[in-house]
Amino acid sequence: MIRIALCGLGRVSEDIHLHACAMISGAKIIAACDPSAERREKLGRRYSISMLYPKLETMLQREKPDVVIIATPPDTHADLCLLSLDHGAHVFCEKPFVQNVAEADRVIETAEHRNLSVFVNNQYRFIKIYQDVKKKISSGEYGDPFLIQCWQQMFHPPQKEQNWRAKLTEATLFEFGTHPLDLICYFFDALPLSITAHMPHPRADIEADVTVQATLRFPAEKLATLMLNRISHAPERYLEMRIDCEKASLRISFGGVARVSVEWSRRRRFPLARFSIVKGGEARVETRGRSRVIAREMTEARARATAFHLQNLIDTIKLGTWSTENALHARNLVRIVAAGYNSARRAETIWLGDASNERF
């Protein structure tokens, strides 16, 4: 039995990590910690966690878990990862990994010195709609992908947040952006060569980056664009992607789809009706004026994807091995995000160097 301890009992633990752990056989949450007595009492009772602590160090000393899930605000991740590793525990850290590359390097070097694993929970690539699309692309059915567009639109300024996110000025690209950036790298099987980002501030009362546009160049003449808009009054789209390949385009909608539309097809010269209603999301292939569903998530998928990712860590432990490969990739995502903010501040393209030997 793999003994798991949970550090942080906020919303991400309540919505994702506690459900994910319940899906895994051969593992059990044996303790949790949080500075809030109210959160410890509420979630401890709901999920039958008897050993509850206000501080991570006390929990580590007394419980000696095999794995620590770090589910706290990102400015605490580096110190809590290091503390867990120093007590001999493998780490499963919520994204974003850490605040900067220097912190990532400290965590990775410590893990490698102690022969321990660090995994970071950019779990979207383990969601069925993304995995199914990846398999289709890898099979060569649609040809090589050459352009990826990602966008998000919602009205969710910082004033709507009730936690640590409300205080961030580098917010949208840092806190959410690692998800689409990871997916872009996943589908291109590469890291970007450069990033050119713009982060205008159309509202004087908002200091955070609520509008983000970025263009990323990849090897082999491939290109990706990212548009994140947190002050849009248009219908909410949590995460949309279009992957243009040589023989077809792929459209992936994540975060719930409820859509009825009738569109005129110039190629076929008559209207086409489309109806979709799913809670998780769907993937479609688009070719010759037609659109066909190739994958659907009928229910919310993040907890299942997290369970899949956590199971990968547990399997590594059971084999008696360890890995920092996933953490190295998360470090690259931190580096891309930092370059994006640097690009926006300097109003210029930031070249990331030869990424051919780095893991994606």
C-alpha positions in Angstrom: 0.0 0.0 0.0 1.4 3.4 -1.0 0.8 5.9 1.8 -0.2 9.4 0.5 -0.2 12.6 2.5 -2.0 15.7 1.2 -0.5 19.1 1.8 -3.2 21.8 1.4 -7.0 21.3 1.7 -8.2 24.1 -0.5 -10.5 24.0 -3.6 -8.1 22.0 -5.8 -7.9 19.2 -3.2 -11.6 19.2 -2.7 -12.5 19.2 -6.4 -9.6 17.1 -7.8 -7.0 15.4 -5.6 -9.3 13.8 -3.0 -11.5 12.3 -5.8 -8.4 11.2 -7.7 -6.9 9.3 -4.8 -10.2 7.5 -4.2 -10.0 6.2 -7.8 -6.6 4.5 -7.2 -6.3 1.0 -5.8 -3.2 0.2 -3.8 -2.9 3.7 -2.4 -4.4 5.5 0.5 -4.5 9.0 2.0 -3.2 8.5 5.5 -2.9 12.2 6.6 -3.4 15.8 5.5 -2.3 19.2 6.6 -3.6 22.7 6.2 -3.2 25.8 8.4 -7.0 26.3 8.5 -8.7 24.4 11.3 -12.0 24.8 9.6 -10.7 23.1 6.4 -9.1 20.3 8.3 -12.3 19.6 10.2 -14.5 19.8 7.2 -12.6 17.7 4.7 -11.1 15.4 7.3 -14.6 14.4 8.4 -16.0 14.2 4.8 -13.2 12.0 3.5 -12.4 10.1 6.7 -8.9 11.4 7.2 -8.1 11.0 10.9 -4.6 12.3 11.0 -4.7 16.0 10.4 -2.0 18.6 11.0 -1.5 22.4 10.7 2.0 22.1 9.4 3.7 19.9 6.8 6.9 19.3 8.8 5.0 17.8 11.7 3.0 15.5 9.4 6.2 14.4 7.6 8.0 13.6 10.9 5.1 11.6 12.4 3.5 9.9 9.4 6.5 9.3 7.1 4.4 9.1 3.8 5.6 7.6 0.6 4.1 10.4 -1.5 3.2 14.0 -0.7 0.7 15.8 -2.9 1.4 19.5 -2.8 -1.9 21.4 -3.4 -1.0 24.8 -2.0 -0.5 28.2 -3.7 2.4 28.2 -6.1 4.6 30.6 -4.2 4.9 27.8 -1.5 5.6 24.9 -3.9 9.4 25.0 -3.9 9.8 25.1 -0.2 7.2 22.4 0.4 8.6 20.2 -2.3 12.1 20.5 -0.8 10.8 19.8 2.7 9.0 16.6 1.5 12.1 15.4 -0.4 14.3 16.0 2.6 12.0 13.7 4.6 12.3 11.0 2.0 8.9 11.4 0.2 8.2 11.4 -3.5 6.3 14.5 -4.6 3.2 15.0 -6.7 3.0 18.8 -7.1 0.0 20.8 -8.4 0.7 23.2 -11.3 2.1 25.7 -11.8 5.2 23.9 -10.7 7.2 26.8 -9.1 7.7 30.5 -9.5 10.9 30.5 -11.6 13.5 28.2 -13.2 15.9 28.6 -10.3 13.4 27.1 -7.9 12.6 24.3 -10.4 16.3 23.5 -10.6 16.7 23.3 -6.8 13.8 20.9 -6.5 14.9 18.7 -9.4 18.5 18.6 -8.2 17.4 17.7 -4.7 15.1 14.9 -6.0 17.9 13.5 -8.2 20.4 13.6 -5.3 17.9 11.6 -3.1 16.7 9.2 -5.8 13.1 10.5 -5.5 10.4 11.3 -8.1 8.8 14.7 -8.7 5.7 14.8 -10.9 3.8 18.0 -11.7 0.1 17.8 -12.4 -0.4 19.3 -15.8 -3.0 16.6 -16.3 -4.9 17.8 -19.3 -2.8 15.7 -21.7 -4.2 12.6 -19.9 -7.8 13.6 -20.6 -9.5 11.3 -23.1 -10.3 13.9 -25.8 -6.7 15.0 -25.9 -5.3 11.5 -25.8 -7.6 10.3 -28.6 -6.6 13.2 -30.8 -2.9 12.6 -30.1 -3.3 8.9 -31.1 -5.0 10.0 -34.4 -2.2 12.4 -35.2 0.5 9.9 -34.3 -1.1 7.3 -36.6 -0.5 9.6 -39.5 -4.2 9.5 -40.4 -4.5 13.3 -40.7 -0.9 14.1 -41.7 1.6 16.2 -39.9 0.3 19.1 -37.7 1.6 22.5 -38.7 -0.6 25.1 -36.9 -2.2 25.1 -33.4 -4.5 27.8 -32.2 -5.6 27.9 -28.5 -8.1 30.4 -27.0 -10.0 31.0 -23.8 -12.8 33.6 -23.4 -14.7 34.3 -20.2 -15.6 37.2 -17.8 -13.4 36.4 -14.8 -11.4 39.4 -13.7 -9.3 39.1 -10.5 -12.1 40.6 -8.4 -14.1 37.4 -8.9 -11.4 35.3 -7.1 -11.7 34.6 -3.5 -8.2 33.2 -2.8 -4.5 33.7 -3.6 -5.3 34.2 -7.3 -6.9 37.6 -6.6 -3.5 39.0 -5.6 -1.5 37.9 -8.7 -0.4 40.4 -11.2 1.3 37.8 -13.4 -1.9 35.7 -13.3 -3.5 34.3 -16.5 -0.4 33.1 -18.4 1.3 31.9 -15.1 -1.6 30.2 -13.4 -3.6 28.8 -16.4 -1.2 29.1 -19.3 0.8 26.0 -18.5 -2.2 23.9 -19.5 -2.5 25.1 -23.2 1.3 25.4 -23.5 1.8 21.8 -22.3 -0.9 20.6 -24.8 0.8 22.5 -27.7 4.1 20.9 -26.9 2.4 17.5 -26.5 0.8 17.7 -30.0 3.9 19.1 -31.7 6.3 16.7 -29.9 8.6 19.6 -29.3 9.4 22.7 -27.3 9.1 26.2 -28.8 12.1 28.0 -30.3 10.7 31.4 -29.5 7.8 33.3 -28.0 6.4 36.8 -28.9 3.8 37.9 -26.4 1.5 40.9 -25.9 -0.3 41.6 -22.6 -2.3 44.9 -23.0 -4.1 46.4 -20.0 -7.4 47.6 -21.5 -8.9 48.3 -18.0 -7.1 50.8 -15.8 -8.5 49.1 -12.6 -6.9 45.7 -13.4 -3.2 45.3 -13.1 -3.1 41.6 -13.9 -2.6 40.1 -17.4 -6.3 39.4 -18.2 -5.6 39.6 -21.9 -2.7 37.6 -23.3 -1.8 37.0 -26.9 1.3 34.9 -27.7 2.9 33.4 -30.9 5.2 30.5 -30.5 7.6 29.2 -33.2 8.4 25.5 -33.3 11.0 23.5 -35.2 10.1 22.4 -38.8 8.2 25.6 -39.6 5.4 24.9 -37.1 3.5 27.7 -35.4 1.1 28.1 -32.4 -1.0 31.0 -31.2 -2.5 31.5 -27.8 -5.2 34.0 -26.9 -6.5 34.2 -23.3 -9.2 36.7 -22.5 -10.5 36.9 -19.0 -12.6 40.1 -19.5 -14.7 38.9 -22.5 -18.5 39.3 -22.5 -18.8 36.6 -25.2 -20.2 33.1 -24.4 -17.7 31.4 -22.1 -15.2 29.0 -23.8 -12.9 27.5 -21.2 -10.3 26.1 -23.6 -10.6 25.8 -27.3 -8.0 24.3 -29.7 -7.8 23.9 -33.4 -5.0 21.8 -34.8 -4.5 22.1 -38.5 -2.9 19.1 -40.1 -2.0 18.3 -43.7 -5.2 16.4 -44.4 -7.7 17.7 -41.8 -8.3 20.1 -39.0 -9.1 19.0 -35.4 -11.2 21.1 -33.1 -11.1 20.3 -29.3 -13.5 22.0 -26.9 -12.8 21.4 -23.2 -14.9 22.6 -20.2 -18.4 21.7 -21.3 -20.1 22.1 -24.7 -23.7 23.0 -25.2 -24.0 24.1 -28.8 -26.7 24.1 -31.5 -25.7 25.7 -34.8 -26.6 25.8 -38.5 -23.8 26.8 -40.8 -23.8 27.3 -44.5 -21.3 25.1 -46.3 -19.9 26.8 -49.4 -18.3 23.6 -50.6 -21.4 21.5 -50.3 -23.9 24.4 -51.0 -26.4 23.6 -48.3 -26.7 24.2 -44.6 -25.1 21.9 -42.0 -26.7 21.5 -38.5 -24.6 20.7 -35.5 -25.7 19.7 -32.0 -23.5 19.0 -29.0 -24.1 18.8 -25.2 -21.4 17.3 -23.0 -20.1 18.3 -19.6 -16.5 17.4 -20.2 -15.7 18.3 -23.8 -15.4 16.9 -27.3 -13.0 16.6 -30.2 -14.1 16.9 -33.8 -12.3 16.3 -37.1 -13.1 18.9 -39.8 -12.5 18.2 -43.5 -14.2 19.1 -46.8 -16.8 21.2 -45.1 -17.8 18.4 -42.7 -17.4 18.1 -39.0 -17.5 14.8 -37.2 -17.1 13.9 -33.5 -14.2 11.6 -32.8 -14.1 11.8 -29.0 -16.3 12.9 -26.1 -16.0 13.4 -22.3 -19.5 13.3 -21.0 -18.5 14.3 -17.4 -15.9 16.5 -15.7 -12.5 14.9 -16.5 -9.8 16.6 -14.4 -10.0 14.3 -11.4 -9.8 11.1 -13.6 -6.8 12.6 -15.5 -5.1 13.4 -12.2 -5.7 9.9 -11.0 -4.1 8.5 -14.2 -1.1 10.8 -13.7 -0.8 10.0 -10.0 -1.0 6.3 -10.9 2.1 6.8 -13.2 4.0 8.0 -10.2 2.8 5.1 -8.0 3.7 2.6 -10.6 7.2 4.1 -10.7 7.5 3.7 -6.9 6.3 0.1 -7.0 9.0 -0.7 -9.6 11.6 0.6 -7.1 12.6 3.4 -9.5 12.3 7.2 -9.6 12.0 9.9 -12.2 12.3 13.7 -12.6 11.5 13.6 -16.3 8.0 15.1 -15.7 9.5 17.8 -13.5 12.0 18.7 -16.1 9.2 19.2 -18.6 7.4 21.4 -16.0 10.6 23.4 -15.6 10.5 24.0 -19.4 6.9 25.3 -19.1 8.0 27.7 -16.3 10.8 28.9 -18.6 8.3 29.5 -21.5 5.9 31.4 -19.2 8.8 33.6 -17.9 9.9 34.3 -21.5 6.3 35.3 -22.3 6.2 37.9 -19.6 9.7 39.1 -20.6 8.6 39.4 -24.2 5.6 41.5 -23.3 7.6 43.8 -21.0 10.3 44.3 -23.7 8.0 44.3 -26.7 10.2 41.9 -28.6 10.6 38.2 -29.5 12.4 36.1 -26.9 14.4 33.2 -28.4 14.5 30.1 -26.2 17.6 28.6 -27.8 17.9 25.1 -29.3 15.3 23.0 -27.5 16.0 19.9 -29.5 17.7 18.1 -26.7 15.2 19.1 -24.0 12.3 17.0 -22.9 8.8 17.9 -23.9 
